[in-house]
Structures are given as structure tokens and as C-alpha cells.
Amino acid sequence: MQGAGEQALIAGGGIGGLAAAIALGRRGIACEVLERSHFAEETGAGIQLGPNATRALDALGVLDAIEPYGFRPDAILVYDGLSGRRLASLPLGTATVERYGTPYVTLRRADLHAALREALNRLAPVALRTGFELSAIDAQTGDVVARAVDGSEAKGACLIGADGLWSALRLLMAPAASLWFTGATAWRAQLPRGNLPAPFAAPVVGLWLGPRTHLVHYPVGGGADLNIVAVTEGGAARQGWNQTGNAASLLASFVPWTKDSKSLLEQVEFWRGWSLYRLTRLESWGAGPVTLLGDAAHPVLPYLAQGAGLALEDAVALAACLAASPSDPAAAFRRYERLRRPRAARVQRSSRRLGWLYHLDAPLALARNLILARRSEEKALRRFDWLYRREDESR
Ligand SMILES: Cc1cc2nc3c(=O)[nH]c(=O)nc-3n(C[C@H](O)[C@H](O)[C@H](O)COP(=O)(O)OP(=O)(O)OC[C@H]3O[C@@H](n4cnc5c(N)ncnc54)[C@H](O)[C@@H]3O)c2cc1C
């Protein structure tokens, strides 16, 4: 790269921003991460990492570091939330490692974030600046100047916007693009796994389907706790990851569900919620030496559990493109966008379709349940080859 100390700027030190910094640093490219927060403790979020995500983490040298905090579920078990009947099983555990070469891991988002931060701290060409809330940029002079709300500045040869769903950089680059509320809200909580009844204590990802609702649970904290996510329709749109939830109104969405599932939900005292948004079409992810990455570029609904996975893949791909033409970040970023856009769009489409399928009511739900129940485990897993295989093997 040329100019501004030959460093890349990265706005946002979340999963994608830190991963991009590590990927660039490992290739000897200097960069500075500009993060608005001071990484205060976040409240109980869990994350599922499919084989595509753990492959990207391995490429960043971070897979071993999450091992003590991660959990490798045996399977994804799908249930009908109204009858409690098991509908389908997707084998994970050794099946995933044998088929895709890397594991399926569930863990706390904070543990993944801490492992990325630790890896970043060991890389000499990478710096992290917290308390920098990007609010303006100037890319007219060849270099890119990023300005924060408090007036401070950072200079680089290029700028990568990894500032998440409500990206300030996206708003500057593409003011016409807007987020719209899908009508669904995801609520999360964690419980100790010790005394939970089967099937909630099982070493699996549980996915329970019901009309306009679904429930997902999986172990986190190395297996000590159960992360629970309940998705409901009909709430109000609110920004942020930490809306406080009302246990009684959440339970009202699960009235026709089995006694067991309701008793799990009743054990939770505090729910934290986030409204689920979609982004109107972005014509491009950037211009000149500026681009977007992760949720800023392509927010994805959580039904396929791929938000973090896509951001990690983006980071690895972007670093490879920039390393291939370091003196021309603009060309590198357009190439990265051409490579990543079709994949991100497919994951977005698949996630939307799954959300629709999960929340069906009778009679369509009955047809869905019949189809799921007929599918063999091998066939169920094969349907995810396009997502979990190395990209060069999936084409
Ligand atoms: C606190 C929190 C909790 C979450 N909980 C869940 C969850 O429970 N389940 C789930 O599936 N996903 C959750 N996510 C989202 C998930 O982590 C992301 O979808 C995924 O990791 C994509 O990563 P990303 O880097 O694109 O965005 P993120 O990981 O969201 O990172 C964006 C980063 O940019 C920073 N930022 C924002 N604006 C600015 C600005 N103007 N200037 C500088 N920095 C800025 C933010 O503070 C954040 O650190 C959560 C995200 C956050 C931040």
C-alpha cells in the first residue's frame, strides 16, 4: 500500500473487524482498528460456528484458542414445538469433521471476541484504538481520513467498514440504503445446564418449530451453560442488541407449545432482545479505497446462524485480495466484492427461506414436518454442502 503510513484502517472491532485485522496482520499488512466502544462486558450472547466459520478461524490461527470455551454438539435435532415430536436430525460432531475437515462449534460471542483480541494483540503490525466512533470520512486526497464524533482523526491508505448492522460508514457511502424491520425479534438468555431436563441438557443444538415462533438452544461456556434464543413475531422495532425483555409477554407467544418447552422458558428471569432487520439492496459495497465487510455489507437474518461465519469468511478473502495487489486497494476491494457478493446473497436468501419455513402454521407446517421426518441424516447433511464445504469444492 502507498500513503498514510501504508496502513489500512478498519472501522469497527467486532467479529469481522478483528478478524480482518488479524488476516491482514498475518500477511504483514499494517492496520489500525477504530472501535467506538471500550468492549464493556456484553450480555449473554451465544454464537454457532459452522464448518465454514471454523475453517476461517483456523486460517486466522484462532481455532485452537476457542477450544476451551467452545462446545462441539453431536447433532442438530429438529422438533415440532407443539407436539414435542422429533422431526429430523442433522449429524454434527465427528460427521462434520469427516465431511468438511473442520468442526461445528457453539460458544459465547464474548469468548470468540476475546480470542480474536488476544490473537490481534500478538500481531506487531496491528493496532487497536477504542473510543473512536466513526462519523465522517474524506477520501478525496488519495489517502483516507476517518473522523470520529469527538473530532479525532485516523489516516490510512484505505478503509474497511466493519461497523456492523447499523453501519455509520454504509450510511455515508450509500445514504439511500435503509434497514427495515422484519417484524420478528430474537430473545436470548443463558441457564446453567446442570439441572435441565432432557432434551434440553442433551449435547446438541435443539431447534423447535412453531407457528410464528421458534426456539433454538445449544451449550456454551465449554458446555457449562445453555444458550437459548426464542424468536417471536409482532414486537416493536428497536435498535441495539440488548433490549430488555418481558418474560410474561414472551411466554404468551408460546402458549400452544409443549409443557416441557414452556417450563424451560419459565426458568429465565431476564431476556435480552434484538429486532431483526433486512437491508434494502446495496448497489455496491464501496468505492475507491473504501469497502464494507460483515453485517455492514450484508446483514443476514439469524435462521441459518451465519452472521459471524460470513464476516470471518469476508475477512480472510479481503486480506487475500489486498495482499495480492497492495499498491491498489481500490482494485483489491472490487475483486473482494465480486468474490464475496454471490455467496453472501445466497446465505441471505437461504436464511430468509428458513425463517419462513420455521414459522409456518397448519396446514403447511404439517407438510413441512412430513418432509423433514422422511429425510435421512446423510441427505440432511448433504443439503448444507454448498455452505460448509471449502468454496472451491462446492462449485
Ligand atoms: C453486543 C453484540 C451482541 C450480539 N449478539 C448476537 C447474538 O446474540 N446472536 C447473533 O447471532 N449475533 C449477535 N450479534 C451479531 C453478530 O455478532 C454479528 O452478526 C457478526 O458477528 C457479524 O460481525 P460484524 O463484525 O459484521 O459486526 P459486529 O460483530 O456487530 O461488530 C460491529 C462493531 O462495530 C462497532 N461500531 C459500530 N458503529 C461504529 C462506529 N460508528 N465507529 C466505530 N465502531 C463502530 C460496534 O461497537 C461493534 O464492535 C451481536 C453483536 C453485538 C455487537
The ligand as an SDF file (V2000), in Angstrom:
LIG
                    3D

 53 58  0  0  0  0  0  0  0  0999 V2000
  -23.0870   -6.7070   21.5760 C   0  0  0  0  0  0  0  0  0  0  0  0
  -23.4710   -7.6260   20.4230 C   0  0  0  0  0  0  0  0  0  0  0  0
  -24.2630   -8.7350   20.6620 C   0  0  0  0  0  0  0  0  0  0  0  0
  -24.6290   -9.5820   19.6100 C   0  0  0  0  0  0  0  0  0  0  0  0
  -25.4020  -10.6480   19.8850 N   0  0  0  0  0  0  0  0  0  0  0  0
  -25.6670  -11.5290   18.9100 C   0  0  0  0  0  0  0  0  0  0  0  0
  -26.4080  -12.7060   19.1920 C   0  0  0  0  0  0  0  0  0  0  0  0
  -26.8610  -12.9370   20.3220 O   0  0  0  0  0  0  0  0  0  0  0  0
  -26.6290  -13.5810   18.1960 N   0  0  0  0  0  0  0  0  0  0  0  0
  -26.1760  -13.3300   16.9170 C   0  0  0  0  0  0  0  0  0  0  0  0
  -26.3930  -14.1560   16.0140 O   0  0  0  0  0  0  0  0  0  0  0  0
  -25.4940  -12.2250   16.6250 N   0  0  0  0  0  0  0  0  0  0  0  0
  -25.2230  -11.3330   17.5850 C   0  0  0  0  0  0  0  0  0  0  0  0
  -24.5150  -10.2270   17.2800 N   0  0  0  0  0  0  0  0  0  0  0  0
  -24.1490  -10.0030   15.8710 C   0  0  0  0  0  0  0  0  0  0  0  0
  -23.0490  -10.8620   15.4040 C   0  0  0  0  0  0  0  0  0  0  0  0
  -22.0210  -10.8460   16.3380 O   0  0  0  0  0  0  0  0  0  0  0  0
  -22.6730  -10.3040   14.0360 C   0  0  0  0  0  0  0  0  0  0  0  0
  -23.7220  -10.6000   13.1260 O   0  0  0  0  0  0  0  0  0  0  0  0
  -21.4780  -10.9180   13.4240 C   0  0  0  0  0  0  0  0  0  0  0  0
  -20.5090  -11.1860   14.3210 O   0  0  0  0  0  0  0  0  0  0  0  0
  -21.0030  -10.0640   12.2450 C   0  0  0  0  0  0  0  0  0  0  0  0
  -19.8670   -9.3250   12.6400 O   0  0  0  0  0  0  0  0  0  0  0  0
  -19.5890   -7.8200   12.2400 P   0  0  0  0  0  0  0  0  0  0  0  0
  -18.1370   -7.6070   12.5470 O   0  0  0  0  0  0  0  0  0  0  0  0
  -20.0780   -7.5200   10.8860 O   0  0  0  0  0  0  0  0  0  0  0  0
  -20.4660   -6.9580   13.2280 O   0  0  0  0  0  0  0  0  0  0  0  0
  -20.3550   -6.8600   14.8040 P   0  0  0  0  0  0  0  0  0  0  0  0
  -19.7270   -8.0610   15.3670 O   0  0  0  0  0  0  0  0  0  0  0  0
  -21.7030   -6.4550   15.2670 O   0  0  0  0  0  0  0  0  0  0  0  0
  -19.3130   -5.6540   15.0510 O   0  0  0  0  0  0  0  0  0  0  0  0
  -19.5430   -4.3070   14.7520 C   0  0  0  0  0  0  0  0  0  0  0  0
  -18.6090   -3.4640   15.6020 C   0  0  0  0  0  0  0  0  0  0  0  0
  -18.5880   -2.1320   15.1100 O   0  0  0  0  0  0  0  0  0  0  0  0
  -18.6300   -1.2390   16.2010 C   0  0  0  0  0  0  0  0  0  0  0  0
  -19.1710    0.0270   15.6900 N   0  0  0  0  0  0  0  0  0  0  0  0
  -20.4460    0.3250   15.3610 C   0  0  0  0  0  0  0  0  0  0  0  0
  -20.5470    1.5750   14.8930 N   0  0  0  0  0  0  0  0  0  0  0  0
  -19.2940    2.0940   14.9230 C   0  0  0  0  0  0  0  0  0  0  0  0
  -18.7530    3.3500   14.5560 C   0  0  0  0  0  0  0  0  0  0  0  0
  -19.5190    4.3390   14.0660 N   0  0  0  0  0  0  0  0  0  0  0  0
  -17.4210    3.5550   14.7150 N   0  0  0  0  0  0  0  0  0  0  0  0
  -16.6200    2.5750   15.2130 C   0  0  0  0  0  0  0  0  0  0  0  0
  -17.0920    1.3600   15.5840 N   0  0  0  0  0  0  0  0  0  0  0  0
  -18.4030    1.1180   15.4320 C   0  0  0  0  0  0  0  0  0  0  0  0
  -19.5070   -1.9380   17.2160 C   0  0  0  0  0  0  0  0  0  0  0  0
  -19.3030   -1.4610   18.5110 O   0  0  0  0  0  0  0  0  0  0  0  0
  -19.0520   -3.3960   17.0430 C   0  0  0  0  0  0  0  0  0  0  0  0
  -17.9330   -3.6780   17.8700 O   0  0  0  0  0  0  0  0  0  0  0  0
  -24.1720   -9.3230   18.2890 C   0  0  0  0  0  0  0  0  0  0  0  0
  -23.3720   -8.1980   18.0450 C   0  0  0  0  0  0  0  0  0  0  0  0
  -23.0250   -7.3430   19.0920 C   0  0  0  0  0  0  0  0  0  0  0  0
  -22.1450   -6.1080   18.8180 C   0  0  0  0  0  0  0  0  0  0  0  0
  1  2  1  0
  2  3  1  0
  2 52  2  0
  3  4  2  0
  4  5  1  0
  4 50  1  0
  5  6  2  0
  6  7  1  0
  6 13  1  0
  7  8  2  0
  7  9  1  0
  9 10  1  0
 10 11  2  0
 10 12  1  0
 12 13  2  0
 13 14  1  0
 14 15  1  0
 14 50  1  0
 15 16  1  0
 16 17  1  0
 16 18  1  0
 18 19  1  0
 18 20  1  0
 20 21  1  0
 20 22  1  0
 22 23  1  0
 23 24  1  0
 24 25  2  0
 24 26  1  0
 24 27  1  0
 27 28  1  0
 28 29  2  0
 28 30  1  0
 28 31  1  0
 31 32  1  0
 32 33  1  0
 33 34  1  0
 33 48  1  0
 34 35  1  0
 35 36  1  0
 35 46  1  0
 36 37  1  0
 36 45  1  0
 37 38  2  0
 38 39  1  0
 39 40  1  0
 39 45  2  0
 40 41  1  0
 40 42  2  0
 42 43  1  0
 43 44  2  0
 44 45  1  0
 46 47  1  0
 46 48  1  0
 48 49  1  0
 50 51  2  0
 51 52  1  0
 52 53  1  0
M  END
$$$$
